[in-house]
Amino acid sequence: MRLVFAGTPETALPSLRALIDSPRHDVVAVVTRPDAQTGRGRKVHPSPVAELAEEAGIEVLRPVKAGDPAFLDRLRAIDPDCCPVVAYGALLPQSALDVPRQGWINLHFSLLPAWRGAAPVQHAVLHGDEITGAATFRIVKELDAGPVFGVVTEEIRADDTSGALLERLSISGAELLAATLDGIEDGTLEPRPQPADGVSLAPKINVEDARVDWRAPALRVDRLVRACTPNPGAWSEFRGQRVKLGPVRPRPDADRLAAGAIAAGKHEVLVGTATHPVELTEVQAQGKRAMSAADWARGSRLGEGDTFA
């Protein structure tokens, strides 16, 4: 099939590579978000998808909005059979959805209808799901509600961060997306409506949502930090300044501490919660590089009354 691929971050790269390499499909263009400022220098860079497409000699479309008339005119001129989508990051109006003959086929990183929305992997980790996965579906106007072509499942490990889990899903999901497009082309695959029961929403997790509440149980603290790693990054306040926290380890074997209280040993740093303490692994103070929790504690010269807030 003649394809226009839509995607933006690194998560979309395994799928784009799989479709570029496919002998059955021709990726004639990609749609991605406009170039944006990234990194400490805030220099303007193309998206990862744009970079890969340019390396492969594929036309790159960067509409500010997918409903822009100039973009729609170009999309109609390209005349795609189908538009696969992976983490594009913008809403698609009906005027765009109507262009490809086989529609826009989205790879979504959850087992729909669970976790519809912008942050399905983060919410699966945050809520303690044991199993998640990826699904391909035809995009409709309602959020992530279109009929499903296929799914793959993935176990959520006890130490999984959102980043690690998403990396695995992006690889298995790429295979699913390619197989889905093969089935659509063959006429052997028909999507099935999502069930009405089991719908849950996964809105974007912002920086304020990522603040650790040490009055919560250790299990909740652990899930929050892993869900927010690497983005937007879990954090707490120490001596009135924000510090970023890497994944923690629940320590039910350790003596109880007051919520937010810090106990630093030679090789470990424990913080109290509503239940048992958790062990810090990595800390990043404002304006400094990330370091081991033990090194951070030594450099901070912790006092008896120091706590996280």
FIMINU-691964 format. One record per residue (C-alpha): residue number from 0; residue in one letter; x, y, z. Coordinates in pm, 1 decimal, decimal comma. Example, Ala and Ser with C-alpha at 12.3 -4.5 7.8 and 13.67 -1.06 7.14 Angstrom:
<sites>
+-----+-----+----------+----------+----------+
|   n | res |        x |        y |        z |
+-----+-----+----------+----------+----------+
|   0 |   a |   1230,0 |   -450,0 |    780,0 |
|   1 |   s |   1367,0 |   -106,0 |    714,0 |
+-----+-----+----------+----------+----------+
</sites>
This chain:
<sites>
+-----+-----+----------+----------+----------+
|   n | res |        x |        y |        z |
+-----+-----+----------+----------+----------+
|   0 |   m |      0,0 |      0,0 |      0,0 |
|   1 |   r |     94,4 |    361,8 |    -48,8 |
|   2 |   l |    146,3 |    498,9 |    303,5 |
|   3 |   v |    179,7 |    835,3 |    476,2 |
|   4 |   f |    319,5 |    770,8 |    825,1 |
|   5 |   a |    233,4 |   1005,1 |   1113,2 |
|   6 |   g |    449,2 |   1014,6 |   1426,9 |
|   7 |   t |    686,2 |   1233,2 |   1623,8 |
|   8 |   p |    901,2 |   1085,3 |   1908,7 |
|   9 |   e |   1153,9 |    802,9 |   1926,9 |
|  10 |   t |    872,4 |    567,8 |   2027,0 |
|  11 |   a |    748,7 |    581,5 |   1667,3 |
|  12 |   l |   1083,4 |    489,9 |   1509,8 |
|  13 |   p |   1057,4 |    106,2 |   1525,5 |
|  14 |   s |    725,2 |    124,4 |   1341,3 |
|  15 |   l |    854,6 |    365,1 |   1078,4 |
|  16 |   r |   1164,2 |    151,5 |   1019,9 |
|  17 |   a |    950,8 |   -163,2 |    988,2 |
|  18 |   l |    729,6 |     -1,5 |    725,4 |
|  19 |   i |   1021,8 |    148,5 |    532,4 |
|  20 |   d |   1179,8 |   -198,9 |    521,2 |
|  21 |   s |    855,0 |   -375,1 |    426,9 |
|  22 |   p |    851,5 |   -510,2 |     68,9 |
|  23 |   r |    473,7 |   -478,0 |     65,1 |
|  24 |   h |    434,3 |   -108,2 |    143,0 |
|  25 |   d |    571,0 |    222,8 |     20,7 |
|  26 |   v |    613,2 |    505,3 |    273,0 |
|  27 |   v |    584,4 |    808,0 |     44,2 |
|  28 |   a |    571,3 |   1077,5 |    315,4 |
|  29 |   v |    563,6 |   1131,0 |    691,3 |
|  30 |   v |    360,9 |   1375,6 |    896,8 |
|  31 |   t |    522,7 |   1499,8 |   1217,3 |
|  32 |   r |    509,6 |   1787,3 |   1462,6 |
|  33 |   p |    697,0 |   2107,2 |   1370,8 |
|  34 |   d |   1062,2 |   2140,2 |   1471,9 |
|  35 |   a |   1090,7 |   2230,4 |   1840,4 |
|  36 |   q |   1340,9 |   2355,4 |   2096,6 |
|  37 |   t |   1507,8 |   2074,5 |   2290,4 |
|  38 |   g |   1797,9 |   2024,8 |   2529,5 |
|  39 |   r |   1971,5 |   2266,4 |   2762,0 |
|  40 |   g |   2068,7 |   2498,1 |   2478,8 |
|  41 |   r |   1705,5 |   2512,9 |   2361,0 |
|  42 |   k |   1816,8 |   2475,4 |   2001,7 |
|  43 |   v |   1554,5 |   2398,3 |   1739,7 |
|  44 |   h |   1567,0 |   2035,5 |   1622,1 |
|  45 |   p |   1351,3 |   1821,2 |   1394,8 |
|  46 |   s |   1155,7 |   1539,3 |   1553,7 |
|  47 |   p |   1312,6 |   1190,9 |   1559,3 |
|  48 |   v |   1060,5 |   1080,1 |   1296,6 |
|  49 |   a |   1154,5 |   1372,6 |   1071,5 |
|  50 |   e |   1523,8 |   1290,0 |   1105,2 |
|  51 |   l |   1472,9 |    925,2 |   1008,4 |
|  52 |   a |   1248,8 |   1018,8 |    715,4 |
|  53 |   e |   1499,6 |   1269,5 |    582,8 |
|  54 |   e |   1779,6 |   1012,8 |    608,1 |
|  55 |   a |   1563,5 |    775,8 |    402,1 |
|  56 |   g |   1481,1 |   1044,5 |    142,9 |
|  57 |   i |   1112,9 |   1056,2 |    236,8 |
|  58 |   e |    907,4 |   1375,5 |    213,0 |
|  59 |   v |    836,1 |   1535,4 |    552,6 |
|  60 |   l |    517,1 |   1731,6 |    625,4 |
|  61 |   r |    515,8 |   1949,7 |    939,4 |
|  62 |   p |    171,1 |   2111,5 |    969,9 |
|  63 |   v |    107,2 |   2330,9 |   1273,9 |
|  64 |   k |   -242,9 |   2181,8 |   1267,8 |
|  65 |   a |   -358,5 |   1877,6 |   1075,7 |
|  66 |   g |   -651,6 |   2078,7 |    947,6 |
|  67 |   d |   -435,9 |   2338,4 |    771,9 |
|  68 |   p |   -563,2 |   2376,4 |    412,9 |
|  69 |   a |   -214,7 |   2360,5 |    261,1 |
|  70 |   f |   -142,2 |   2033,4 |    442,9 |
|  71 |   l |   -474,3 |   1880,5 |    338,7 |
|  72 |   d |   -415,1 |   1979,3 |    -22,7 |
|  73 |   r |    -73,8 |   1813,0 |    -18,5 |
|  74 |   l |   -211,9 |   1500,8 |    150,5 |
|  75 |   r |   -482,2 |   1468,9 |   -117,0 |
|  76 |   a |   -219,6 |   1514,3 |   -387,7 |
|  77 |   i |     -6,5 |   1235,3 |   -240,7 |
|  78 |   d |   -319,8 |   1016,3 |   -245,4 |
|  79 |   p |   -227,6 |    759,0 |     22,5 |
|  80 |   d |   -406,5 |    427,7 |     56,3 |
|  81 |   c |   -359,0 |    436,2 |    434,0 |
|  82 |   c |   -203,1 |    651,4 |    707,0 |
|  83 |   p |    -47,1 |    457,4 |    997,8 |
|  84 |   v |     -6,8 |    662,4 |   1316,2 |
|  85 |   v |    224,7 |    615,5 |   1616,1 |
|  86 |   a |    243,9 |    889,9 |   1882,2 |
|  87 |   y |    184,4 |   1175,5 |   1639,8 |
|  88 |   g |     79,5 |   1411,9 |   1920,2 |
|  89 |   a |   -195,2 |   1617,3 |   1753,5 |
|  90 |   l |   -565,6 |   1580,2 |   1684,6 |
|  91 |   l |   -675,3 |   1473,4 |   1338,1 |
|  92 |   p |   -986,9 |   1652,2 |   1208,0 |
|  93 |   q |  -1245,6 |   1471,8 |    999,7 |
|  94 |   s |  -1119,1 |   1652,0 |    689,7 |
|  95 |   a |   -787,6 |   1469,2 |    732,7 |
|  96 |   l |   -944,6 |   1137,9 |    834,4 |
|  97 |   d |  -1143,5 |   1131,6 |    511,4 |
|  98 |   v |   -838,8 |   1144,6 |    281,0 |
|  99 |   p |   -685,7 |    791,6 |    281,2 |
| 100 |   r |   -902,9 |    514,9 |    135,5 |
| 101 |   q |   -826,2 |    275,7 |    423,2 |
| 102 |   g |   -831,0 |    543,3 |    693,3 |
| 103 |   w |   -576,4 |    625,8 |    962,2 |
| 104 |   i |   -460,4 |    320,1 |   1158,1 |
| 105 |   n |   -327,3 |    400,5 |   1504,3 |
| 106 |   l |    -86,8 |    195,8 |   1715,0 |
| 107 |   h |   -189,5 |    268,3 |   2075,0 |
| 108 |   f |      7,1 |    142,3 |   2374,4 |
| 109 |   s |   -269,6 |    -15,2 |   2580,8 |
| 110 |   l |   -523,3 |   -295,6 |   2562,1 |
| 111 |   l |   -819,2 |    -90,5 |   2447,8 |
| 112 |   p |  -1067,1 |     13,6 |   2576,0 |
| 113 |   a |   -837,1 |     45,0 |   2878,8 |
| 114 |   w |   -630,2 |    362,2 |   2906,7 |
| 115 |   r |   -755,7 |    574,4 |   2620,8 |
| 116 |   g |   -561,6 |    900,1 |   2600,7 |
| 117 |   a |   -216,7 |   1055,1 |   2595,0 |
| 118 |   a |    -36,3 |    854,5 |   2866,8 |
| 119 |   p |   -152,4 |    490,1 |   2862,3 |
| 120 |   v |    180,2 |    336,2 |   2967,2 |
| 121 |   q |    229,3 |    578,2 |   3256,2 |
| 122 |   h |   -119,3 |    510,2 |   3390,1 |
| 123 |   a |    -78,2 |    133,5 |   3358,6 |
| 124 |   v |    234,6 |    153,4 |   3576,8 |
| 125 |   l |     82,6 |    406,6 |   3816,6 |
| 126 |   h |   -225,5 |    194,1 |   3879,8 |
| 127 |   g |    -35,3 |   -129,4 |   3927,6 |
| 128 |   d |   -160,2 |   -318,3 |   3621,7 |
| 129 |   e |      4,0 |   -657,3 |   3579,1 |
| 130 |   i |    -57,5 |   -685,8 |   3205,2 |
| 131 |   t |    -70,5 |   -421,3 |   2933,6 |
| 132 |   g |     -4,6 |   -425,2 |   2561,1 |
| 133 |   a |    -61,6 |   -245,7 |   2233,7 |
| 134 |   a |   -354,7 |   -228,7 |   1995,2 |
| 135 |   t |   -408,9 |   -120,6 |   1636,0 |
| 136 |   f |   -736,5 |     49,6 |   1554,2 |
| 137 |   r |   -899,3 |    271,5 |   1294,2 |
| 138 |   i |   -912,7 |    631,8 |   1413,1 |
| 139 |   v |  -1256,6 |    788,2 |   1454,1 |
| 140 |   k |  -1360,0 |   1126,1 |   1589,0 |
| 141 |   e |  -1406,2 |   1000,3 |   1947,2 |
| 142 |   l |  -1082,7 |    963,3 |   2145,7 |
| 143 |   d |   -919,3 |    621,8 |   2090,2 |
| 144 |   a |  -1262,1 |    463,7 |   2040,0 |
| 145 |   g |  -1231,1 |    316,3 |   1690,4 |
| 146 |   p |  -1264,7 |    -52,0 |   1601,5 |
| 147 |   v |   -962,9 |   -269,9 |   1685,2 |
| 148 |   f |   -769,3 |   -480,7 |   1433,3 |
| 149 |   g |   -529,2 |   -660,4 |   1667,0 |
| 150 |   v |   -344,5 |   -660,8 |   1999,8 |
| 151 |   v |    -22,5 |   -779,4 |   2158,5 |
| 152 |   t |     21,3 |   -822,7 |   2533,7 |
| 153 |   e |    313,7 |   -742,8 |   2761,7 |
| 154 |   e |    376,0 |   -824,8 |   3128,3 |
| 155 |   i |    452,9 |   -526,7 |   3350,6 |
| 156 |   r |    755,8 |   -614,6 |   3561,5 |
| 157 |   a |    787,4 |   -512,8 |   3924,6 |
| 158 |   d |   1072,5 |   -273,5 |   3845,1 |
| 159 |   d |    942,3 |   -140,9 |   3512,2 |
| 160 |   t |    959,2 |    230,7 |   3451,1 |
| 161 |   s |    732,9 |    382,0 |   3188,9 |
| 162 |   g |   1037,0 |    432,3 |   2969,7 |
| 163 |   a |   1148,2 |     69,3 |   2983,5 |
| 164 |   l |    797,0 |    -63,0 |   2927,0 |
| 165 |   l |    729,5 |    174,1 |   2638,1 |
| 166 |   e |   1054,5 |     69,9 |   2470,5 |
| 167 |   r |    944,4 |   -295,1 |   2469,3 |
| 168 |   l |    596,7 |   -206,0 |   2348,9 |
| 169 |   s |    729,7 |     10,3 |   2067,5 |
| 170 |   i |    916,2 |   -292,9 |   1929,1 |
| 171 |   s |    637,1 |   -549,8 |   1961,0 |
| 172 |   g |    387,7 |   -285,7 |   1850,0 |
| 173 |   a |    584,4 |   -221,1 |   1530,6 |
| 174 |   e |    540,1 |   -586,0 |   1433,6 |
| 175 |   l |    169,8 |   -562,9 |   1512,0 |
| 176 |   l |    127,4 |   -248,3 |   1300,5 |
| 177 |   a |    305,5 |   -400,6 |   1001,5 |
| 178 |   a |     94,6 |   -718,5 |   1028,8 |
| 179 |   t |   -221,0 |   -509,0 |   1054,9 |
| 180 |   l |   -141,3 |   -319,2 |    736,7 |
| 181 |   d |    -62,2 |   -647,8 |    558,6 |
| 182 |   g |   -401,6 |   -781,6 |    663,2 |
| 183 |   i |   -581,8 |   -467,5 |    551,0 |
| 184 |   e |   -414,5 |   -486,6 |    211,0 |
| 185 |   d |   -501,5 |   -855,8 |    175,2 |
| 186 |   g |   -859,6 |   -797,7 |    282,2 |
| 187 |   t |   -820,3 |  -1069,0 |    546,9 |
| 188 |   l |   -847,0 |   -846,1 |    854,6 |
| 189 |   e |  -1165,0 |   -682,3 |    980,4 |
| 190 |   p |  -1171,0 |   -454,2 |   1286,3 |
| 191 |   r |  -1403,0 |   -526,8 |   1576,3 |
| 192 |   p |  -1583,3 |   -260,1 |   1780,9 |
| 193 |   q |  -1442,2 |   -196,1 |   2125,6 |
| 194 |   p |  -1657,0 |   -324,9 |   2414,5 |
| 195 |   a |  -1860,8 |    -67,2 |   2600,7 |
| 196 |   d |  -1733,5 |   -195,1 |   2936,3 |
| 197 |   g |  -1382,4 |   -147,6 |   3069,3 |
| 198 |   v |  -1319,5 |    202,8 |   2937,6 |
| 199 |   s |  -1058,4 |    398,6 |   3134,8 |
| 200 |   l |   -886,1 |    727,2 |   3057,1 |
| 201 |   a |   -515,5 |    812,5 |   3062,5 |
| 202 |   p |   -473,3 |   1190,7 |   3052,9 |
| 203 |   k |   -128,9 |   1345,8 |   3028,4 |
| 204 |   i |     70,2 |   1339,8 |   3354,5 |
| 205 |   n |    216,8 |   1683,5 |   3414,2 |
| 206 |   v |    496,1 |   1805,4 |   3640,4 |
| 207 |   e |    266,7 |   1882,0 |   3933,4 |
| 208 |   d |    118,9 |   1530,9 |   3913,9 |
| 209 |   a |    473,7 |   1393,4 |   3947,4 |
| 210 |   r |    536,1 |   1540,8 |   4293,2 |
| 211 |   v |    587,8 |   1262,5 |   4548,8 |
| 212 |   d |    350,1 |   1258,8 |   4844,7 |
| 213 |   w |    546,8 |   1088,0 |   5119,8 |
| 214 |   r |    227,2 |   1049,6 |   5324,1 |
| 215 |   a |    119,8 |    784,8 |   5073,4 |
| 216 |   p |    205,3 |    415,2 |   5119,8 |
| 217 |   a |    541,4 |    294,2 |   4988,7 |
| 218 |   l |    366,7 |     96,5 |   4713,4 |
| 219 |   r |    204,7 |    414,8 |   4582,2 |
| 220 |   v |    530,4 |    610,5 |   4598,8 |
| 221 |   d |    712,0 |    336,4 |   4408,7 |
| 222 |   r |    448,8 |    325,4 |   4134,0 |
| 223 |   l |    437,8 |    703,3 |   4096,6 |
| 224 |   v |    813,4 |    736,5 |   4059,0 |
| 225 |   r |    835,3 |    452,2 |   3807,0 |
| 226 |   a |    537,1 |    587,9 |   3613,3 |
| 227 |   c |    702,9 |    929,8 |   3586,6 |
| 228 |   t |   1043,0 |    794,5 |   3478,2 |
| 229 |   p |   1177,5 |    933,4 |   3252,6 |
| 230 |   n |    900,1 |   1187,6 |   3189,3 |
| 231 |   p |    797,2 |   1417,4 |   3341,4 |
| 232 |   g |   1027,3 |   1301,6 |   3622,6 |
| 233 |   a |    921,5 |   1243,5 |   3984,2 |
| 234 |   w |   1034,2 |   1509,5 |   4228,9 |
| 235 |   s |   1017,9 |   1638,7 |   4583,8 |
| 236 |   e |   1136,1 |   1944,7 |   4773,9 |
| 237 |   f |   1450,9 |   1944,2 |   4985,0 |
| 238 |   r |   1555,3 |   2255,3 |   5173,4 |
| 239 |   g |   1306,6 |   2454,6 |   4968,2 |
| 240 |   q |   1442,2 |   2342,6 |   4631,5 |
| 241 |   r |   1310,9 |   2086,4 |   4388,5 |
| 242 |   v |   1506,8 |   1762,3 |   4344,9 |
| 243 |   k |   1436,3 |   1499,7 |   4082,0 |
| 244 |   l |   1417,9 |   1138,0 |   4193,2 |
| 245 |   g |   1501,7 |    818,5 |   4009,2 |
| 246 |   p |   1319,3 |    488,9 |   4077,0 |
| 247 |   v |   1296,5 |    383,7 |   4442,1 |
| 248 |   r |   1308,2 |     42,3 |   4609,4 |
| 249 |   p |   1044,4 |    -45,2 |   4871,4 |
| 250 |   r |   1215,8 |   -157,5 |   5193,6 |
| 251 |   p |    965,9 |   -342,2 |   5413,3 |
| 252 |   d |   1263,7 |   -483,2 |   5607,2 |
| 253 |   a |   1375,1 |   -138,7 |   5728,7 |
| 254 |   d |   1270,0 |     40,4 |   6047,8 |
| 255 |   r |    976,9 |    278,0 |   6014,4 |
| 256 |   l |   1042,4 |    648,5 |   5950,0 |
| 257 |   a |    814,2 |    947,9 |   5960,4 |
| 258 |   a |    671,4 |   1045,5 |   5621,0 |
| 259 |   g |    943,2 |   1233,4 |   5428,3 |
| 260 |   a |   1211,2 |   1175,2 |   5692,4 |
| 261 |   i |   1555,0 |   1089,0 |   5549,7 |
| 262 |   a |   1791,2 |    832,3 |   5700,2 |
| 263 |   a |   2129,5 |    817,0 |   5525,5 |
| 264 |   g |   2373,8 |    534,8 |   5582,2 |
| 265 |   k |   2711,1 |    477,7 |   5421,7 |
| 266 |   h |   2568,9 |    301,1 |   5118,5 |
| 267 |   e |   2194,8 |    369,9 |   5125,1 |
| 268 |   v |   1943,4 |    651,3 |   5170,3 |
| 269 |   l |   1598,4 |    569,2 |   5306,1 |
| 270 |   v |   1290,5 |    793,5 |   5309,1 |
| 271 |   g |    982,2 |    740,4 |   5521,8 |
| 272 |   t |    632,2 |    689,9 |   5381,5 |
| 273 |   a |    293,3 |    609,1 |   5532,3 |
| 274 |   t |    404,4 |    245,9 |   5557,5 |
| 275 |   h |    764,1 |    121,9 |   5532,1 |
| 276 |   p |   1053,0 |    328,7 |   5392,8 |
| 277 |   v |   1173,4 |    335,4 |   5035,1 |
| 278 |   e |   1536,3 |    340,3 |   4925,0 |
| 279 |   l |   1647,5 |    614,5 |   4687,5 |
| 280 |   t |   1864,8 |    514,5 |   4391,3 |
| 281 |   e |   1933,4 |    842,7 |   4211,6 |
| 282 |   v |   1886,7 |   1211,5 |   4292,8 |
| 283 |   q |   1929,4 |   1519,5 |   4076,5 |
| 284 |   a |   1939,5 |   1857,9 |   4247,9 |
| 285 |   q |   1849,4 |   2172,5 |   4055,9 |
| 286 |   g |   2122,6 |   2274,7 |   3814,3 |
| 287 |   k |   2329,2 |   1962,0 |   3881,1 |
| 288 |   r |   2380,3 |   1625,1 |   3719,8 |
| 289 |   a |   2205,5 |   1314,1 |   3843,3 |
| 290 |   m |   2405,4 |   1114,9 |   4099,4 |
| 291 |   s |   2368,7 |    816,7 |   4327,0 |
| 292 |   a |   2157,7 |    882,0 |   4633,6 |
| 293 |   a |   2452,5 |    804,7 |   4862,5 |
| 294 |   d |   2673,1 |   1061,4 |   4685,4 |
| 295 |   w |   2393,0 |   1318,2 |   4699,2 |
| 296 |   a |   2347,6 |   1259,0 |   5073,3 |
| 297 |   r |   2717,9 |   1300,4 |   5144,8 |
| 298 |   g |   2736,0 |   1618,9 |   4940,2 |
| 299 |   s |   2427,1 |   1759,3 |   5109,8 |
| 300 |   r |   2565,7 |   1696,9 |   5460,2 |
| 301 |   l |   2228,5 |   1589,7 |   5589,7 |
| 302 |   g |   2118,7 |   1714,9 |   5929,3 |
| 303 |   e |   1891,3 |   1542,4 |   6175,7 |
| 304 |   g |   1590,6 |   1754,9 |   6082,7 |
| 305 |   d |   1626,2 |   1731,0 |   5702,6 |
| 306 |   t |   1319,9 |   1595,4 |   5530,0 |
| 307 |   f |   1156,2 |   1581,1 |   5191,0 |
| 308 |   a |    841,3 |   1788,7 |   5158,3 |
+-----+-----+----------+----------+----------+
</sites>
